[in-house]
Amino acid sequence: FDTRETTTPLYRTDFLRLNTIYQETMTFPDGTIAYDADGLVLAGDMTEDQVKACLGAGAKSWLYLNDECNKACPKAAVEAASVPFEMIPLLTPASLTNECVDKLVAYVESAPKPAVIQCSTATRASIPYILHKAKADKLPAASAMALAATMTPPLKFLEKPPLAAAVKRALIVSNRKPVIFRQLFDTSGSSTYTYLIADETSGEAVLIDPVLEMVDRDLKLIDELGLKLKYAVNTHCHADHVTGSGAIKAARPEVKSIIAAASGAAADVKIGNGDRIEFGSLVLEVRATPGHTDGCLSYVFEDMVFTGDAVLIRGCGRTDFQGGSAEKLYNSVHTQIFSLPDDTIIYPAHDYKGHRCSTVGEEKRLNPRLGSGKSEGEFVEIMAALNLPYPKKIDEALPKNMVCGIQEGMPTPA
């Protein structure tokens, strides 16, 4: 085990930059929305004077999503100004085929900026933008849809449910790679879920929240599937079981362990909010969700989120030890998890009643602690009144987990 700590992130995106999006009303005419950070101007139908104003403001390329026969088509005026004009008809949700998505993304990537993207009401014009953002910033579908909702103003395709559903499908399909996914249950007593995710093409894999007693099973499965484990990833420093990261590293020295820098625990790689964990062609997006502990992380993958103990099915992790804070947990859940689309699948670190997964929408409605519109004050009161017993394994598990589960004389798993 290499005791040196790597603090350089695997792939960091500045989330402030993602949200530094604003309208330049002084440069472009009313009815257009200029996103300077990405050099895009979204527009609906425009008068001849508005088209001239856009050209005068410095538009260097123009994408039109209606047919050329549309009476508001500005092709003649744009081409007369020697600005490249291209049409990719995107008239209905059914038009958003794989071929169309590829064309739209390629256009945004290569078009001279600023580029005007125009439809009839600036609704469909926002679609190429979010498709481009998802690819450029390696965003899972759930995170891309959440980003579209937090832009100022929110991207207009979200106002049309059939169109929003088509965009969500397109994001999932465009990001879709051959994936191997397994949800594994700890039968030794902690009721922990361990998750194996692998890029089937390259064979590279990650294991989320491995448990010491189940390492033999996990490595056997990885070998049976012909995979190469790249990272052993923890959602937080657990108190109810010893992480399997140390035993995995003893058996497979090339595997790197990962945990939140805020946890204070040892690992090969320390990560934080906004980082990316890359394996093969796949990516986990890291979201900091402190509250159960200071070092809790959730991982977004495609239309799934692995929430650790931040959100459990109809519950949440306790907040009365390891730097826990009910106020922090409430804020984390509402800003980082409940902000994802309602159909995002929640995979928790534990379940004690036989459930395997939930959705963001279900937990927003049905979670007795965090859902049903409960206020922060109500949540704090609920958590303070739990009077939970002292965790049974904390005195054994926590010290070992602070050193990545490494133990003197640890046998190498078979």
C-alpha positions in Angstrom: 0.0 0.0 0.0 1.5 3.3 -1.1 1.0 5.7 1.9 1.5 8.8 -0.2 -1.7 10.7 -0.7 -2.6 11.9 -4.1 -4.6 15.2 -3.9 -4.7 16.0 -7.7 -8.2 15.2 -8.9 -8.8 12.7 -11.6 -10.7 15.1 -13.7 -12.1 18.4 -12.2 -14.8 20.6 -13.6 -15.4 24.0 -12.1 -19.1 23.9 -11.4 -19.2 27.6 -10.9 -18.2 27.9 -14.6 -21.0 25.6 -15.6 -23.5 28.0 -14.0 -21.9 31.3 -15.1 -24.4 31.7 -17.8 -26.2 35.0 -18.3 -28.1 37.1 -20.8 -26.3 39.9 -22.7 -29.3 42.2 -23.3 -27.0 45.1 -24.4 -25.5 43.2 -27.4 -28.2 40.9 -28.9 -31.8 41.9 -29.6 -34.7 41.2 -27.3 -35.9 37.6 -27.6 -32.4 36.1 -27.8 -30.4 34.6 -25.0 -26.6 34.8 -25.2 -24.6 32.3 -23.2 -21.2 34.0 -23.4 -19.3 31.2 -21.5 -20.0 28.9 -24.5 -20.4 31.4 -27.3 -24.0 30.5 -28.1 -27.0 32.7 -28.8 -30.4 31.0 -28.6 -33.2 32.6 -30.6 -36.8 32.2 -31.8 -38.4 33.8 -34.9 -36.9 37.2 -35.6 -37.7 40.2 -37.7 -35.3 41.3 -40.4 -34.0 44.1 -38.1 -33.4 41.5 -35.3 -31.5 39.3 -37.7 -29.4 42.2 -38.8 -28.8 43.1 -35.1 -27.5 39.6 -34.4 -25.2 39.8 -37.4 -24.1 43.3 -36.4 -23.3 42.0 -32.8 -20.8 39.6 -34.3 -22.5 36.3 -35.0 -20.1 34.1 -36.9 -22.3 31.1 -37.7 -26.0 30.2 -37.7 -27.9 27.0 -37.1 -31.5 26.8 -38.1 -33.8 24.0 -36.7 -36.8 24.7 -38.9 -37.4 23.9 -42.6 -36.1 26.3 -45.2 -39.7 26.8 -46.3 -40.5 28.5 -43.0 -41.4 32.1 -43.8 -39.2 33.4 -40.9 -36.1 31.5 -42.3 -33.2 34.0 -42.3 -31.0 32.1 -44.7 -30.8 34.8 -47.4 -29.9 37.6 -44.9 -27.4 35.4 -43.1 -25.7 34.2 -46.2 -25.7 37.8 -47.7 -23.6 38.7 -44.7 -21.1 35.9 -45.5 -22.0 34.1 -42.3 -22.1 30.2 -42.6 -25.7 29.0 -42.4 -26.7 25.4 -41.7 -30.1 23.7 -41.3 -30.7 20.6 -39.2 -34.5 20.1 -39.0 -35.5 19.4 -35.4 -39.3 19.7 -35.6 -40.7 17.1 -33.1 -39.4 14.9 -30.3 -39.3 12.1 -32.8 -36.8 14.1 -34.8 -34.2 13.6 -32.1 -32.6 10.5 -33.6 -29.1 9.3 -32.9 -28.0 10.7 -36.3 -29.6 14.1 -35.5 -27.9 14.2 -32.0 -24.6 13.5 -33.6 -25.1 16.3 -36.1 -26.2 18.8 -33.5 -23.2 18.0 -31.2 -20.8 18.2 -34.0 -22.1 21.5 -35.1 -21.8 23.1 -31.7 -18.3 21.8 -31.3 -17.0 23.1 -34.6 -19.1 26.1 -35.4 -17.3 29.5 -35.3 -18.4 31.4 -32.2 -20.6 33.3 -31.3 -23.1 30.9 -33.0 -26.8 31.6 -33.3 -29.1 28.6 -32.8 -32.6 29.4 -34.0 -36.0 27.7 -34.0 -39.5 29.3 -33.6 -39.5 30.1 -29.9 -36.0 29.4 -28.7 -37.3 26.1 -27.1 -35.8 23.6 -29.4 -32.8 25.8 -29.8 -31.7 24.9 -26.3 -31.4 21.2 -27.1 -28.1 21.3 -29.1 -26.7 23.4 -26.2 -27.3 20.8 -23.5 -26.3 17.9 -25.7 -23.0 19.8 -26.3 -22.5 20.5 -22.5 -23.1 16.9 -21.6 -20.5 15.7 -24.0 -17.9 18.5 -23.4 -18.1 18.3 -19.6 -18.7 14.5 -19.4 -22.0 14.9 -17.6 -24.2 11.9 -16.9 -27.8 12.3 -18.3 -29.2 13.0 -14.8 -26.7 15.8 -14.1 -27.1 17.3 -17.6 -30.9 17.6 -17.1 -30.4 19.1 -13.6 -27.9 21.6 -15.1 -30.5 22.6 -17.7 -33.0 23.4 -15.0 -30.5 25.6 -13.0 -29.4 27.8 -15.9 -30.5 31.4 -15.9 -33.0 31.2 -17.4 -33.7 27.5 -17.4 -33.4 25.9 -20.9 -36.8 26.2 -22.5 -37.1 22.6 -23.7 -37.8 21.7 -20.1 -41.2 23.5 -20.5 -42.4 20.8 -22.9 -42.6 17.4 -21.2 -42.5 15.3 -24.4 -39.5 17.3 -25.6 -37.7 17.0 -22.2 -38.3 13.2 -22.3 -36.8 13.0 -25.7 -33.8 15.0 -24.6 -33.3 12.7 -21.6 -33.4 9.6 -23.8 -31.0 11.2 -26.2 -28.6 12.0 -23.4 -28.7 8.4 -22.1 -28.4 6.9 -25.6 -25.6 9.2 -26.7 -23.6 8.5 -23.5 -24.5 4.8 -23.6 -21.5 2.5 -23.7 -21.5 -1.3 -23.1 -21.8 -1.4 -19.3 -21.7 -4.2 -16.8 -23.5 -3.4 -13.6 -24.0 -5.6 -10.5 -25.6 -4.8 -7.1 -24.1 -7.0 -4.5 -25.3 -7.5 -0.9 -23.2 -8.0 2.2 -24.4 -11.3 3.8 -22.0 -11.0 6.7 -24.2 -8.6 8.7 -23.9 -4.9 7.7 -26.6 -5.0 5.0 -24.2 -3.0 2.8 -24.7 -2.8 -0.9 -21.5 -3.0 -3.0 -21.8 -1.9 -6.6 -19.7 -3.1 -9.5 -19.7 -1.0 -12.6 -17.5 -1.8 -15.6 -16.8 -0.7 -19.2 -17.5 -3.9 -21.1 -15.3 -2.8 -24.0 -12.1 -2.0 -22.1 -12.9 -4.2 -19.0 -12.0 -1.5 -16.6 -14.2 -1.4 -13.5 -14.9 0.3 -10.2 -16.2 -1.2 -7.0 -18.2 1.1 -4.8 -18.3 0.5 -1.0 -16.5 -3.0 -0.8 -16.9 -4.9 2.4 -13.9 -6.7 3.9 -15.8 -10.0 4.5 -17.1 -10.0 0.9 -13.8 -9.3 -0.9 -13.3 -12.9 -2.0 -16.7 -13.0 -3.6 -16.2 -9.6 -5.3 -12.8 -10.5 -6.8 -14.1 -13.9 -7.9 -16.9 -12.2 -9.8 -14.6 -9.6 -11.4 -12.3 -12.5 -12.6 -15.3 -14.5 -13.9 -16.4 -11.5 -15.9 -12.9 -10.9 -17.3 -12.7 -7.4 -15.8 -9.8 -5.3 -14.5 -10.5 -3.5 -11.3 -9.2 0.0 -11.5 -10.6 1.7 -8.4 -12.0 0.7 -5.0 -14.3 3.6 -4.2 -15.9 4.5 -0.9 -18.9 6.8 -0.4 -17.6 7.7 3.1 -15.6 6.4 6.0 -18.0 3.7 7.3 -18.7 3.0 10.9 -20.7 -0.3 10.6 -18.2 -2.4 8.6 -14.6 -2.5 7.6 -14.0 -1.4 4.0 -12.7 -4.0 1.7 -10.3 -1.5 0.0 -7.2 -2.7 1.9 -7.8 -6.4 1.3 -8.4 -5.6 -2.4 -5.1 -3.7 -2.6 -3.3 -6.6 -0.8 -4.5 -8.9 -3.6 -4.4 -6.5 -6.5 -1.7 -3.9 -5.8 -2.5 -2.1 -9.1 -5.9 -1.1 -7.7 -6.2 2.5 -6.4 -8.4 3.3 -3.4 -10.5 6.5 -3.5 -12.2 8.4 -0.7 -13.2 12.0 0.0 -10.4 14.4 1.0 -12.8 15.8 3.6 -13.0 12.4 5.3 -9.4 12.6 6.6 -9.0 8.9 5.8 -6.0 7.4 3.9 -6.4 6.5 0.3 -4.4 6.6 -3.0 -6.6 9.3 -4.4 -8.5 12.0 -2.5 -11.5 13.6 -4.3 -14.1 16.2 -3.8 -17.2 17.9 -5.3 -17.1 18.1 -9.1 -14.4 15.6 -9.7 -14.7 12.8 -12.3 -13.7 9.2 -11.8 -12.9 7.8 -15.2 -12.6 4.1 -16.1 -12.6 3.0 -19.7 -15.0 5.2 -21.5 -17.2 5.6 -18.4 -17.4 8.4 -15.8 -18.7 8.8 -12.3 -19.5 12.4 -11.4 -18.7 13.2 -7.8 -21.1 15.2 -5.6 -20.2 16.2 -2.1 -23.1 15.3 0.3 -21.8 15.8 3.8 -24.1 15.5 6.8 -24.0 11.9 7.8 -20.3 12.4 8.0 -18.2 15.4 6.8 -16.7 13.2 4.1 -19.8 11.8 2.4 -19.9 11.6 -1.4 -22.5 10.6 -3.9 -21.7 9.4 -7.4 -23.9 10.1 -10.4 -23.7 7.6 -13.3 -26.0 7.9 -16.3 -29.5 8.0 -14.8 -28.4 6.6 -11.4 -27.0 8.1 -8.2 -25.2 6.1 -5.6 -26.0 8.0 -2.4 -24.1 6.2 0.3 -25.8 6.9 3.6 -27.0 10.4 2.6 -30.3 9.1 1.3 -31.5 5.6 2.1 -34.8 4.1 0.9 -37.4 5.9 3.1 -34.6 7.1 5.4 -31.2 8.6 5.7 -28.0 8.1 7.6 -27.7 9.2 11.3 -26.1 12.6 12.0 -25.0 12.3 15.6 -21.4 11.2 15.2 -18.3 11.5 12.9 -18.9 15.2 12.4 -22.5 14.7 11.4 -24.9 17.6 11.0 -28.6 17.4 10.3 -28.5 20.9 8.8 -25.6 19.9 6.4 -27.4 16.7 5.4 -30.6 18.5 4.7 -28.8 21.0 2.5 -26.8 18.2 0.8 -29.8 16.1 -0.1 -31.9 19.0 -1.4 -29.1 20.6 -3.5 -27.2 17.6 -4.7 -29.6 14.7 -4.9 -33.2 16.0 -4.9 -32.1 18.4 -7.6 -31.7 15.5 -10.0 -34.6 14.5 -12.3 -37.3 12.6 -10.5 -36.8 9.4 -12.4 -33.1 9.2 -11.4 -32.6 5.8 -9.7 -31.2 6.0 -6.2 -28.9 3.1 -5.1 -28.1 3.4 -1.4 -25.2 2.0 0.6 -27.6 0.0 2.9 -31.1 -1.4 3.1 -32.5 -3.3 6.1 -35.9 -4.2 4.7 -35.2 -6.0 1.5 -35.5 -3.0 -0.9 -32.9 -2.6 -3.6 -33.4 0.9 -5.1 -35.7 3.9 -5.2 -36.0 7.1 -7.3 -35.5 10.7 -6.5 -39.2 11.4 -7.1 -40.2 8.6 -4.7 -38.0 9.8 -1.9 -39.1 13.4 -2.4 -42.7 12.3 -1.9 -42.4 9.4 0.5 -39.2 9.7 2.6 -40.5 10.2 6.2 -37.5 12.3 7.2 -36.6 14.3 4.1 -39.6 14.1 1.9 -43.1 15.5 1.7 -41.9 19.1 1.7 -40.4 18.9 5.2 -38.5 22.0 6.3 -34.9 22.0 7.5 -36.2 22.7 11.0 -38.6 19.7 10.9 -35.7 17.5 9.7 -33.4 18.7 12.5 -36.1 17.9 15.1 -36.7 14.4 13.6 -33.0 13.6 13.7 -32.5 14.9 17.2 -35.3 12.8 18.5 -34.1 9.4 17.1 -32.0 8.5 20.2 -30.1 5.8 18.3 -27.9 3.3 20.1 -24.1 3.5 19.9 -23.0 1.8 16.6 -22.0 -1.8 17.3 -18.9 -1.9 15.1 -17.7 1.7 15.2 -14.8 1.1 17.6 -13.4 -1.6 15.3 -14.4 -0.3 11.9 -13.7 3.4 12.1 -10.0 3.2 13.1 -9.4 0.6 10.3 -11.3 2.6 7.7 -9.3 5.7 8.5 -6.2 3.8 7.2 -8.0 2.4 4.1 -8.9 -0.9 5.8 -5.2 -1.9 6.0 -4.5 -4.3 8.9 -1.2 -5.8 10.1 -0.9 -9.4 9.0 -3.9 -9.1 6.7 -4.1 -12.3 4.5 -4.2 -11.9 0.8 -7.7 -12.9 -0.4 -7.8 -16.2 -2.3 
